[in-house]
Amino acid sequence: MPRTARVAVTLGLVLARVEPTVADVGEYQGCYTDTEPRALPTLLMSSGATVENCTAAAAAQGFAYAGLQYYGYCFAGNELRYTKVVDSECNTSCTANPAQACGGAWRNSIYAAGRADLFVTALTGIPDAIGVGDSLTIRDTVTASVDGATAGEFEVGFYLSTTSTGGPADVFLNAARTVAGGLAPGQSSSGETSLSIPIDVLPGIYYLIAVADLGEVVSEFDETNNSFAAGPFVVGPYSCQPPAPIDDGNPCTLDQCDPMTGVIHPPVSAGTICIDGCRTEGTCDGAGACTGVPRTGAACDDGDPCTYSDVCSENGICVGTAVSCRSAGPCQQVHCDGTPVCSSITLPPGTPCSSGGVCGGQICDGVSPKCQPLE
């Protein structure tokens, strides 16, 4: 971004001024009245301030404006408040540099300290397709403009959007990366964040949008250039991540999962050598069966955690007895472990649930509906 000419001030008299097109460091904004509460609420110096050290101190802490007052006070803030008056009312010179004006009694000589400008420059780790409830790890890079001021600590947030530009219907993914210590001009920060696709998201085509300065805690020159979209990618109705059972235990089928179609087991090519626990060595017939001799009654494992007492059938197929796992409540999640007994875990607060009911130290509030801790 281009810089404009800086100003020279002598005892409150502006010798040269160029109206700013961007808020460059040191750009004079005018003489403003002050009162309690202070127009610029943060006191950075109580004596010895000059235009240079006051604007530098304000910029280093991420403030938009620096104000010099009454011989050497330095204040900082992010808004121009109260009344702009004629420059002659800022009539006290700076003790540390008598050639410069340091406001007056309840008058601020205000300069732009320079605002930070943050933008996301990269977003990787986006899959071609993913299922609802699945997790992914992404990596983002955020850069601070070389022409801006230092940005204080901020967060990078992530949204699921049906458009590359984002909108009010975007879904916040409840995860953020903190850039501790902020960024100096021209500095970049990269990091990984684990995200989960909410289970109540409708299947479809989506973009992942990373937003620098989540919540707009940093005063920036441009608050509209903080987002970056990656994609598109498919969000399907099926999860292909554990604990979803994928292996059917059949050596003559492929074990595949697609977020749009779920788990499928297409047959391998006829003639493929097959060895499994329920047949002696044979070949696959192209329809998903192995031609080896069945080992009827032999113990086996069908690969399904929701069955137990698995044995080989007379057809050479491993078959188990199914177990029915029923949830103890709307905030409970049950798991099969290959035994007749199911295990159960309590879902964390904020997990979508069916409305009503109390369970495991939590209550389903029936409004969101989300699991909430009991008081």
Secondary structure, DSSP 4 states (H G I P E B T S, - for coil): -PPPPP-EEETTEEEE----SS--TTEEEEEEE--SSPSS-EEEESS---HHHHHHHHHHTT-SEEEEETTTEEEEESS--S-EE-GGG---EETTEEEEE--BTTEEEEEE---B-EEEEEEE---SEEETT-EEEEEEEEEE-TTS--B-SEEEEEEEESSSS--TTPEEEEEEEEETT-B-TT-EEEEEEEEE--TTPPSEEEEEEEEESTT--S-BS-TTS-EEEEEEEEEESS--STTS----S-TTB--EEETTTEEE-PBPPTT-EEEETTEEEEEB-SSS-B-SPB-TT-B---S-TTEEEEEE-TTS-EEEEE-----SSTTEEEE--SSSS-EEEEPPTT-B--SS-EETTEEE-SSS-BEEE--
